[in-house]
């Protein structure tokens, strides 16, 4: 029987009875399908592997390899495992039908065939297979788009992190520059003014008590200005960090913190001095500085402990207080801790913040000694 309508699908028909094979071939061809006949299991497997069809109609009882074994091998082969298989059989008992589905069949047609039923089931499973294939294509497309978007996002995050590191470096350099200007220019000018005022104090007695009092007040004001300038300069860039190193700078800052706040502060370091590059030393100092500032402003603590440990390939920093603690909703970052988090992230480290109301706060950071992508 010849049909002029376009081919709808390519169907492999596996049937050892010539009459049944001819009947199915004529029926499917008349419906517009391209039919590939196979009279035994081995021929069916070779044909399917050479060019996977859109659908397979498979008889169960055949000489040599039966339909169950053919189906098992088809489903084990990556080339043919997704091709839908409809079993054909005169076996009508439930056990055979259940077994057919266990082997991976999508349907079961009992002999003798009803032409309309065969065509309806073939059409249904072809449509389902096409829909499934289209769905898989859409999933792959969406997955590729997601992966591309994720890669773009990661690249943007890496660029932002690199920019943040660059800005941190620029900010530290600017702080150091301002601190030097304050110390070298304004500090020297105030020191000279203090010396001159001290010399003039001995000359004021002849000008009366009021002049002497005003001169003494001016001298005291200059003294306070010099002290304030020293604190500001140290806050911008501790001179000890450049001259004596990280350990001395931390000891000095902790001592100053305790004297200024009255909060008892203990310091533990496993090195008298750390061999460390300037960028990492500055980051560690700033982390401790910012953590202690948070304690002073928010914790209402009476005791703080600071620890720096130089390990084999990283530095561990811990600042722990016995203050009132806090509870932060999941995913929310407070501004007081944001700077610490960003510094640790820029250096490729990890940070853990543990706090709860009434139980104090512990900030622990781990910073790698080396990082190849440092900005």
Secondary structure, DSSP 4 states (H G I P E B T S, - for coil): ----SPP--EEEEE-S-HHHHHHHHHHHHHTT-EEEEESSHHHHHHHHHHS--SEEEEES--SSS-HHHHHHHHHHSTTTTTSEEEEEES--SHHHHHHHHHTT-SEEEESSP-HHHHHHHHHHHHHHHHHHHHHHHHHHHHHHHHHHHHHHHHHHHHHHHHHHHHHHHHHHHHHHHHHHHIIIIIIHHHHHHHHHHHHHHTT-GGG-HHHHHHHHHHHHHHHHHHHHHHHHHHHHS-HHHHHT-HHHHHHHHHHHHHHHH--EEEEEES-SS----HHHHHHHHHHHHHHHHHIIIII--SEEEEEEEE-SSEEEEEEEE-S------TT---HHHHHHHHHHHHTT-EEEEEE-TTS-EEEEEEEES--TT--
